[in-house]
């Protein structure tokens, strides 16, 4: 695997932290949701953000 430069590393860091924050927020919204449809929507959004974070972390290995 090719090495990444400083700017790419900082971009990855930003994206990873953003997806982590988004996942936590969506999970929190899901806990507060009153209707099952809204709860499911936020749970799916939380999982999608967590999956994106996991995928981005593979670029650091």
mmCIF file of the N, C-alpha and C atoms, coordinates in Angstrom:
data_MODEL
# 
_entry.id   MODEL 
# 
loop_
_atom_site.group_PDB 
_atom_site.id 
_atom_site.type_symbol 
_atom_site.label_atom_id 
_atom_site.label_alt_id 
_atom_site.label_comp_id 
_atom_site.label_asym_id 
_atom_site.label_entity_id 
_atom_site.label_seq_id 
_atom_site.pdbx_PDB_ins_code 
_atom_site.Cartn_x 
_atom_site.Cartn_y 
_atom_site.Cartn_z 
_atom_site.occupancy 
_atom_site.B_iso_or_equiv 
_atom_site.pdbx_formal_charge 
_atom_site.auth_seq_id 
_atom_site.auth_comp_id 
_atom_site.auth_asym_id 
_atom_site.auth_atom_id 
_atom_site.pdbx_PDB_model_num 
ATOM 1   N N  . UNK A 1 1  ? 0.836   -1.177 0.000  1.00 0.00 ? 1  UNK A N  1 
ATOM 2   C CA . UNK A 1 1  ? 0.000   0.000  0.000  1.00 0.00 ? 1  UNK A CA 1 
ATOM 3   C C  . UNK A 1 1  ? 0.881   1.239  0.000  1.00 0.00 ? 1  UNK A C  1 
ATOM 4   N N  . UNK A 1 2  ? 0.534   2.208  -0.807 1.00 0.00 ? 2  UNK A N  1 
ATOM 5   C CA . UNK A 1 2  ? 1.286   3.458  -0.876 1.00 0.00 ? 2  UNK A CA 1 
ATOM 6   C C  . UNK A 1 2  ? 1.066   4.272  0.393  1.00 0.00 ? 2  UNK A C  1 
ATOM 7   N N  . UNK A 1 3  ? 2.069   5.036  0.751  1.00 0.00 ? 3  UNK A N  1 
ATOM 8   C CA . UNK A 1 3  ? 1.925   5.879  1.940  1.00 0.00 ? 3  UNK A CA 1 
ATOM 9   C C  . UNK A 1 3  ? 1.090   7.108  1.585  1.00 0.00 ? 3  UNK A C  1 
ATOM 10  N N  . UNK A 1 4  ? 0.501   7.690  2.609  1.00 0.00 ? 4  UNK A N  1 
ATOM 11  C CA . UNK A 1 4  ? -0.329  8.876  2.384  1.00 0.00 ? 4  UNK A CA 1 
ATOM 12  C C  . UNK A 1 4  ? 0.408   10.105 2.897  1.00 0.00 ? 4  UNK A C  1 
ATOM 13  N N  . UNK A 1 5  ? 0.115   11.236 2.288  1.00 0.00 ? 5  UNK A N  1 
ATOM 14  C CA . UNK A 1 5  ? 0.792   12.463 2.712  1.00 0.00 ? 5  UNK A CA 1 
ATOM 15  C C  . UNK A 1 5  ? 0.048   13.104 3.890  1.00 0.00 ? 5  UNK A C  1 
ATOM 16  N N  . UNK A 1 6  ? 0.588   14.170 4.394  1.00 0.00 ? 6  UNK A N  1 
ATOM 17  C CA . UNK A 1 6  ? 0.031   14.839 5.583  1.00 0.00 ? 6  UNK A CA 1 
ATOM 18  C C  . UNK A 1 6  ? -1.391  15.345 5.344  1.00 0.00 ? 6  UNK A C  1 
ATOM 19  N N  . UNK A 1 7  ? -1.636  15.908 4.184  1.00 0.00 ? 7  UNK A N  1 
ATOM 20  C CA . UNK A 1 7  ? -2.971  16.437 3.894  1.00 0.00 ? 7  UNK A CA 1 
ATOM 21  C C  . UNK A 1 7  ? -3.992  15.303 3.829  1.00 0.00 ? 7  UNK A C  1 
ATOM 22  N N  . UNK A 1 8  ? -3.642  14.199 3.203  1.00 0.00 ? 8  UNK A N  1 
ATOM 23  C CA . UNK A 1 8  ? -4.543  13.050 3.133  1.00 0.00 ? 8  UNK A CA 1 
ATOM 24  C C  . UNK A 1 8  ? -4.810  12.491 4.527  1.00 0.00 ? 8  UNK A C  1 
ATOM 25  N N  . UNK A 1 9  ? -3.788  12.452 5.357  1.00 0.00 ? 9  UNK A N  1 
ATOM 26  C CA . UNK A 1 9  ? -3.936  11.973 6.726  1.00 0.00 ? 9  UNK A CA 1 
ATOM 27  C C  . UNK A 1 9  ? -4.894  12.867 7.512  1.00 0.00 ? 9  UNK A C  1 
ATOM 28  N N  . UNK A 1 10 ? -4.742  14.174 7.372  1.00 0.00 ? 10 UNK A N  1 
ATOM 29  C CA . UNK A 1 10 ? -5.625  15.107 8.073  1.00 0.00 ? 10 UNK A CA 1 
ATOM 30  C C  . UNK A 1 10 ? -7.065  15.001 7.564  1.00 0.00 ? 10 UNK A C  1 
ATOM 31  N N  . UNK A 1 11 ? -7.222  14.787 6.265  1.00 0.00 ? 11 UNK A N  1 
ATOM 32  C CA . UNK A 1 11 ? -8.557  14.615 5.696  1.00 0.00 ? 11 UNK A CA 1 
ATOM 33  C C  . UNK A 1 11 ? -9.207  13.352 6.233  1.00 0.00 ? 11 UNK A C  1 
ATOM 34  N N  . UNK A 1 12 ? -8.445  12.265 6.286  1.00 0.00 ? 12 UNK A N  1 
ATOM 35  C CA . UNK A 1 12 ? -8.964  11.018 6.858  1.00 0.00 ? 12 UNK A CA 1 
ATOM 36  C C  . UNK A 1 12 ? -9.354  11.222 8.314  1.00 0.00 ? 12 UNK A C  1 
ATOM 37  N N  . UNK A 1 13 ? -8.519  11.897 9.059  1.00 0.00 ? 13 UNK A N  1 
ATOM 38  C CA . UNK A 1 13 ? -8.808  12.170 10.471 1.00 0.00 ? 13 UNK A CA 1 
ATOM 39  C C  . UNK A 1 13 ? -10.124 12.929 10.603 1.00 0.00 ? 13 UNK A C  1 
ATOM 40  N N  . UNK A 1 14 ? -10.293 13.948 9.789  1.00 0.00 ? 14 UNK A N  1 
ATOM 41  C CA . UNK A 1 14 ? -11.509 14.748 9.831  1.00 0.00 ? 14 UNK A CA 1 
ATOM 42  C C  . UNK A 1 14 ? -12.735 13.896 9.484  1.00 0.00 ? 14 UNK A C  1 
ATOM 43  N N  . UNK A 1 15 ? -12.644 13.101 8.436  1.00 0.00 ? 15 UNK A N  1 
ATOM 44  C CA . UNK A 1 15 ? -13.769 12.265 8.017  1.00 0.00 ? 15 UNK A CA 1 
ATOM 45  C C  . UNK A 1 15 ? -14.114 11.204 9.058  1.00 0.00 ? 15 UNK A C  1 
ATOM 46  N N  . UNK A 1 16 ? -13.091 10.612 9.654  1.00 0.00 ? 16 UNK A N  1 
ATOM 47  C CA . UNK A 1 16 ? -13.317 9.584  10.676 1.00 0.00 ? 16 UNK A CA 1 
ATOM 48  C C  . UNK A 1 16 ? -14.018 10.193 11.891 1.00 0.00 ? 16 UNK A C  1 
ATOM 49  N N  . UNK A 1 17 ? -13.521 11.327 12.347 1.00 0.00 ? 17 UNK A N  1 
ATOM 50  C CA . UNK A 1 17 ? -14.140 11.977 13.508 1.00 0.00 ? 17 UNK A CA 1 
ATOM 51  C C  . UNK A 1 17 ? -15.557 12.451 13.197 1.00 0.00 ? 17 UNK A C  1 
ATOM 52  N N  . UNK A 1 18 ? -15.770 12.952 11.990 1.00 0.00 ? 18 UNK A N  1 
ATOM 53  C CA . UNK A 1 18 ? -17.109 13.401 11.596 1.00 0.00 ? 18 UNK A CA 1 
ATOM 54  C C  . UNK A 1 18 ? -18.099 12.247 11.581 1.00 0.00 ? 18 UNK A C  1 
ATOM 55  N N  . UNK A 1 19 ? -17.685 11.114 11.028 1.00 0.00 ? 19 UNK A N  1 
ATOM 56  C CA . UNK A 1 19 ? -18.571 9.957  10.993 1.00 0.00 ? 19 UNK A CA 1 
ATOM 57  C C  . UNK A 1 19 ? -18.819 9.394  12.386 1.00 0.00 ? 19 UNK A C  1 
ATOM 58  N N  . UNK A 1 20 ? -17.823 9.456  13.244 1.00 0.00 ? 20 UNK A N  1 
ATOM 59  C CA . UNK A 1 20 ? -18.000 8.997  14.615 1.00 0.00 ? 20 UNK A CA 1 
ATOM 60  C C  . UNK A 1 20 ? -19.028 9.879  15.339 1.00 0.00 ? 20 UNK A C  1 
ATOM 61  N N  . UNK A 1 21 ? -18.889 11.190 15.179 1.00 0.00 ? 21 UNK A N  1 
ATOM 62  C CA . UNK A 1 21 ? -19.835 12.126 15.785 1.00 0.00 ? 21 UNK A CA 1 
ATOM 63  C C  . UNK A 1 21 ? -21.243 11.910 15.238 1.00 0.00 ? 21 UNK A C  1 
ATOM 64  N N  . UNK A 1 22 ? -21.338 11.767 13.930 1.00 0.00 ? 22 UNK A N  1 
ATOM 65  C CA . UNK A 1 22 ? -22.640 11.551 13.300 1.00 0.00 ? 22 UNK A CA 1 
ATOM 66  C C  . UNK A 1 22 ? -23.292 10.270 13.801 1.00 0.00 ? 22 UNK A C  1 
ATOM 67  N N  . UNK A 1 23 ? -22.519 9.212  13.923 1.00 0.00 ? 23 UNK A N  1 
ATOM 68  C CA . UNK A 1 23 ? -23.048 7.941  14.411 1.00 0.00 ? 23 UNK A CA 1 
ATOM 69  C C  . UNK A 1 23 ? -23.602 8.089  15.827 1.00 0.00 ? 23 UNK A C  1 
ATOM 70  N N  . UNK A 1 24 ? -22.865 8.778  16.675 1.00 0.00 ? 24 UNK A N  1 
ATOM 71  C CA . UNK A 1 24 ? -23.319 8.989  18.056 1.00 0.00 ? 24 UNK A CA 1 
ATOM 72  C C  . UNK A 1 24 ? -24.586 9.839  18.115 1.00 0.00 ? 24 UNK A C  1 
ATOM 73  N N  . UNK A 1 25 ? -24.642 10.882 17.317 1.00 0.00 ? 25 UNK A N  1 
ATOM 74  C CA . UNK A 1 25 ? -25.821 11.753 17.297 1.00 0.00 ? 25 UNK A CA 1 
ATOM 75  C C  . UNK A 1 25 ? -27.050 10.989 16.808 1.00 0.00 ? 25 UNK A C  1 
ATOM 76  N N  . UNK A 1 26 ? -26.881 10.232 15.730 1.00 0.00 ? 26 UNK A N  1 
ATOM 77  C CA . UNK A 1 26 ? -28.015 9.491  15.171 1.00 0.00 ? 26 UNK A CA 1 
ATOM 78  C C  . UNK A 1 26 ? -28.507 8.431  16.155 1.00 0.00 ? 26 UNK A C  1 
ATOM 79  N N  . UNK A 1 27 ? -27.588 7.800  16.878 1.00 0.00 ? 27 UNK A N  1 
ATOM 80  C CA . UNK A 1 27 ? -27.976 6.809  17.889 1.00 0.00 ? 27 UNK A CA 1 
ATOM 81  C C  . UNK A 1 27 ? -28.762 7.486  19.013 1.00 0.00 ? 27 UNK A C  1 
ATOM 82  N N  . UNK A 1 28 ? -28.318 8.671  19.391 1.00 0.00 ? 28 UNK A N  1 
ATOM 83  C CA . UNK A 1 28 ? -29.025 9.423  20.429 1.00 0.00 ? 28 UNK A CA 1 
ATOM 84  C C  . UNK A 1 28 ? -30.426 9.816  19.963 1.00 0.00 ? 28 UNK A C  1 
ATOM 85  N N  . UNK A 1 29 ? -30.529 10.269 18.726 1.00 0.00 ? 29 UNK A N  1 
ATOM 86  C CA . UNK A 1 29 ? -31.841 10.625 18.177 1.00 0.00 ? 29 UNK A CA 1 
ATOM 87  C C  . UNK A 1 29 ? -32.748 9.400  18.115 1.00 0.00 ? 29 UNK A C  1 
ATOM 88  N N  . UNK A 1 30 ? -32.175 8.256  17.775 1.00 0.00 ? 30 UNK A N  1 
ATOM 89  C CA . UNK A 1 30 ? -32.969 7.018  17.700 1.00 0.00 ? 30 UNK A CA 1 
ATOM 90  C C  . UNK A 1 30 ? -33.539 6.663  19.070 1.00 0.00 ? 30 UNK A C  1 
ATOM 91  N N  . UNK A 1 31 ? -32.740 6.848  20.113 1.00 0.00 ? 31 UNK A N  1 
ATOM 92  C CA . UNK A 1 31 ? -33.213 6.558  21.466 1.00 0.00 ? 31 UNK A CA 1 
ATOM 93  C C  . UNK A 1 31 ? -34.379 7.454  21.866 1.00 0.00 ? 31 UNK A C  1 
ATOM 94  N N  . UNK A 1 32 ? -34.404 8.675  21.358 1.00 0.00 ? 32 UNK A N  1 
ATOM 95  C CA . UNK A 1 32 ? -35.438 9.633  21.721 1.00 0.00 ? 32 UNK A CA 1 
ATOM 96  C C  . UNK A 1 32 ? -36.668 9.572  20.824 1.00 0.00 ? 32 UNK A C  1 
ATOM 97  N N  . UNK A 1 33 ? -36.561 8.842  19.727 1.00 0.00 ? 33 UNK A N  1 
ATOM 98  C CA . UNK A 1 33 ? -37.662 8.805  18.751 1.00 0.00 ? 33 UNK A CA 1 
ATOM 99  C C  . UNK A 1 33 ? -38.908 8.158  19.352 1.00 0.00 ? 33 UNK A C  1 
ATOM 100 N N  . UNK A 1 34 ? -40.046 8.705  18.980 1.00 0.00 ? 34 UNK A N  1 
ATOM 101 C CA . UNK A 1 34 ? -41.323 8.222  19.499 1.00 0.00 ? 34 UNK A CA 1 
ATOM 102 C C  . UNK A 1 34 ? -41.954 7.148  18.600 1.00 0.00 ? 34 UNK A C  1 
ATOM 103 N N  . UNK A 1 35 ? -41.744 7.266  17.311 1.00 0.00 ? 35 UNK A N  1 
ATOM 104 C CA . UNK A 1 35 ? -42.373 6.318  16.388 1.00 0.00 ? 35 UNK A CA 1 
ATOM 105 C C  . UNK A 1 35 ? -41.346 5.303  15.890 1.00 0.00 ? 35 UNK A C  1 
ATOM 106 N N  . UNK A 1 36 ? -41.774 4.076  15.653 1.00 0.00 ? 36 UNK A N  1 
ATOM 107 C CA . UNK A 1 36 ? -40.840 3.034  15.191 1.00 0.00 ? 36 UNK A CA 1 
ATOM 108 C C  . UNK A 1 36 ? -40.160 3.378  13.867 1.00 0.00 ? 36 UNK A C  1 
ATOM 109 N N  . UNK A 1 37 ? -40.876 4.050  12.970 1.00 0.00 ? 37 UNK A N  1 
ATOM 110 C CA . UNK A 1 37 ? -40.298 4.388  11.672 1.00 0.00 ? 37 UNK A CA 1 
ATOM 111 C C  . UNK A 1 37 ? -39.145 5.383  11.813 1.00 0.00 ? 37 UNK A C  1 
ATOM 112 N N  . UNK A 1 38 ? -39.360 6.379  12.651 1.00 0.00 ? 38 UNK A N  1 
ATOM 113 C CA . UNK A 1 38 ? -38.309 7.382  12.885 1.00 0.00 ? 38 UNK A CA 1 
ATOM 114 C C  . UNK A 1 38 ? -37.136 6.749  13.619 1.00 0.00 ? 38 UNK A C  1 
ATOM 115 N N  . UNK A 1 39 ? -37.431 5.916  14.599 1.00 0.00 ? 39 UNK A N  1 
ATOM 116 C CA . UNK A 1 39 ? -36.378 5.218  15.338 1.00 0.00 ? 39 UNK A CA 1 
ATOM 117 C C  . UNK A 1 39 ? -35.523 4.381  14.390 1.00 0.00 ? 39 UNK A C  1 
ATOM 118 N N  . UNK A 1 40 ? -36.180 3.652  13.504 1.00 0.00 ? 40 UNK A N  1 
ATOM 119 C CA . UNK A 1 40 ? -35.467 2.810  12.545 1.00 0.00 ? 40 UNK A CA 1 
ATOM 120 C C  . UNK A 1 40 ? -34.613 3.664  11.599 1.00 0.00 ? 40 UNK A C  1 
ATOM 121 N N  . UNK A 1 41 ? -35.159 4.792  11.166 1.00 0.00 ? 41 UNK A N  1 
ATOM 122 C CA . UNK A 1 41 ? -34.418 5.691  10.276 1.00 0.00 ? 41 UNK A CA 1 
ATOM 123 C C  . UNK A 1 41 ? -33.106 6.145  10.933 1.00 0.00 ? 41 UNK A C  1 
ATOM 124 N N  . UNK A 1 42 ? -33.193 6.596  12.173 1.00 0.00 ? 42 UNK A N  1 
ATOM 125 C CA . UNK A 1 42 ? -31.992 7.073  12.860 1.00 0.00 ? 42 UNK A CA 1 
ATOM 126 C C  . UNK A 1 42 ? -31.030 5.932  13.188 1.00 0.00 ? 42 UNK A C  1 
ATOM 127 N N  . UNK A 1 43 ? -31.542 4.758  13.494 1.00 0.00 ? 43 UNK A N  1 
ATOM 128 C CA . UNK A 1 43 ? -30.668 3.611  13.742 1.00 0.00 ? 43 UNK A CA 1 
ATOM 129 C C  . UNK A 1 43 ? -29.886 3.253  12.482 1.00 0.00 ? 43 UNK A C  1 
ATOM 130 N N  . UNK A 1 44 ? -30.578 3.277  11.350 1.00 0.00 ? 44 UNK A N  1 
ATOM 131 C CA . UNK A 1 44 ? -29.911 2.976  10.078 1.00 0.00 ? 44 UNK A CA 1 
ATOM 132 C C  . UNK A 1 44 ? -28.859 4.034  9.758  1.00 0.00 ? 44 UNK A C  1 
ATOM 133 N N  . UNK A 1 45 ? -29.182 5.299  9.984  1.00 0.00 ? 45 UNK A N  1 
ATOM 134 C CA . UNK A 1 45 ? -28.228 6.383  9.749  1.00 0.00 ? 45 UNK A CA 1 
ATOM 135 C C  . UNK A 1 45 ? -27.011 6.239  10.654 1.00 0.00 ? 45 UNK A C  1 
ATOM 136 N N  . UNK A 1 46 ? -27.244 5.852  11.892 1.00 0.00 ? 46 UNK A N  1 
ATOM 137 C CA . UNK A 1 46 ? -26.145 5.640  12.836 1.00 0.00 ? 46 UNK A CA 1 
ATOM 138 C C  . UNK A 1 46 ? -25.237 4.507  12.371 1.00 0.00 ? 46 UNK A C  1 
ATOM 139 N N  . UNK A 1 47 ? -25.835 3.427  11.923 1.00 0.00 ? 47 UNK A N  1 
ATOM 140 C CA . UNK A 1 47 ? -25.055 2.281  11.452 1.00 0.00 ? 47 UNK A CA 1 
ATOM 141 C C  . UNK A 1 47 ? -24.278 2.621  10.182 1.00 0.00 ? 47 UNK A C  1 
ATOM 142 N N  . UNK A 1 48 ? -24.887 3.373  9.293  1.00 0.00 ? 48 UNK A N  1 
ATOM 143 C CA . UNK A 1 48 ? -24.222 3.782  8.058  1.00 0.00 ? 48 UNK A CA 1 
ATOM 144 C C  . UNK A 1 48 ? -22.981 4.622  8.367  1.00 0.00 ? 48 UNK A C  1 
ATOM 145 N N  . UNK A 1 49 ? -23.106 5.556  9.299  1.00 0.00 ? 49 UNK A N  1 
ATOM 146 C CA . UNK A 1 49 ? -21.972 6.396  9.686  1.00 0.00 ? 49 UNK A CA 1 
ATOM 147 C C  . UNK A 1 49 ? -20.885 5.560  10.363 1.00 0.00 ? 49 UNK A C  1 
ATOM 148 N N  . UNK A 1 50 ? -21.286 4.604  11.188 1.00 0.00 ? 50 UNK A N  1 
ATOM 149 C CA . UNK A 1 50 ? -20.306 3.733  11.851 1.00 0.00 ? 50 UNK A CA 1 
ATOM 150 C C  . UNK A 1 50 ? -19.582 2.872  10.823 1.00 0.00 ? 50 UNK A C  1 
ATOM 151 N N  . UNK A 1 51 ? -20.302 2.383  9.839  1.00 0.00 ? 51 UNK A N  1 
ATOM 152 C CA . UNK A 1 51 ? -19.684 1.579  8.781  1.00 0.00 ? 51 UNK A CA 1 
ATOM 153 C C  . UNK A 1 51 ? -18.695 2.410  7.968  1.00 0.00 ? 51 UNK A C  1 
ATOM 154 N N  . UNK A 1 52 ? -19.056 3.659  7.683  1.00 0.00 ? 52 UNK A N  1 
ATOM 155 C CA . UNK A 1 52 ? -18.165 4.549  6.935  1.00 0.00 ? 52 UNK A CA 1 
ATOM 156 C C  . UNK A 1 52 ? -16.887 4.806  7.737  1.00 0.00 ? 52 UNK A C  1 
ATOM 157 N N  . UNK A 1 53 ? -17.036 5.011  9.032  1.00 0.00 ? 53 UNK A N  1 
ATOM 158 C CA . UNK A 1 53 ? -15.860 5.225  9.891  1.00 0.00 ? 53 UNK A CA 1 
ATOM 159 C C  . UNK A 1 53 ? -14.945 4.008  9.856  1.00 0.00 ? 53 UNK A C  1 
ATOM 160 N N  . UNK A 1 54 ? -15.534 2.827  9.966  1.00 0.00 ? 54 UNK A N  1 
ATOM 161 C CA . UNK A 1 54 ? -14.749 1.591  9.938  1.00 0.00 ? 54 UNK A CA 1 
ATOM 162 C C  . UNK A 1 54 ? -14.002 1.448  8.619  1.00 0.00 ? 54 UNK A C  1 
ATOM 163 N N  . UNK A 1 55 ? -14.679 1.749  7.524  1.00 0.00 ? 55 UNK A N  1 
ATOM 164 C CA . UNK A 1 55 ? -14.051 1.645  6.211  1.00 0.00 ? 55 UNK A CA 1 
ATOM 165 C C  . UNK A 1 55 ? -12.906 2.648  6.089  1.00 0.00 ? 55 UNK A C  1 
ATOM 166 N N  . UNK A 1 56 ? -13.111 3.873  6.565  1.00 0.00 ? 56 UNK A N  1 
ATOM 167 C CA . UNK A 1 56 ? -12.055 4.885  6.506  1.00 0.00 ? 56 UNK A CA 1 
ATOM 168 C C  . UNK A 1 56 ? -10.832 4.483  7.343  1.00 0.00 ? 56 UNK A C  1 
ATOM 169 N N  . UNK A 1 57 ? -11.074 3.829  8.463  1.00 0.00 ? 57 UNK A N  1 
ATOM 170 C CA . UNK A 1 57 ? -9.961  3.401  9.317  1.00 0.00 ? 57 UNK A CA 1 
ATOM 171 C C  . UNK A 1 57 ? -9.070  2.387  8.624  1.00 0.00 ? 57 UNK A C  1 
ATOM 172 N N  . UNK A 1 58 ? -9.603  1.658  7.662  1.00 0.00 ? 58 UNK A N  1 
ATOM 173 C CA . UNK A 1 58 ? -8.778  0.660  6.950  1.00 0.00 ? 58 UNK A CA 1 
ATOM 174 C C  . UNK A 1 58 ? -7.682  1.337  6.128  1.00 0.00 ? 58 UNK A C  1 
ATOM 175 N N  . UNK A 1 59 ? -7.878  2.600  5.770  1.00 0.00 ? 59 UNK A N  1 
ATOM 176 C CA . UNK A 1 59 ? -6.862  3.318  5.002  1.00 0.00 ? 59 UNK A CA 1 
ATOM 177 C C  . UNK A 1 59 ? -5.636  3.648  5.861  1.00 0.00 ? 59 UNK A C  1 
ATOM 178 N N  . UNK A 1 60 ? -5.769  3.534  7.156  1.00 0.00 ? 60 UNK A N  1 
ATOM 179 C CA . UNK A 1 60 ? -4.654  3.853  8.051  1.00 0.00 ? 60 UNK A CA 1 
ATOM 180 C C  . UNK A 1 60 ? -3.803  2.628  8.371  1.00 0.00 ? 60 UNK A C  1 
ATOM 181 N N  . UNK A 1 61 ? -4.206  1.468  7.894  1.00 0.00 ? 61 UNK A N  1 
ATOM 182 C CA . UNK A 1 61 ? -3.457  0.240  8.184  1.00 0.00 ? 61 UNK A CA 1 
ATOM 183 C C  . UNK A 1 61 ? -2.412  -0.023 7.137  1.00 0.00 ? 61 UNK A C  1 
# 
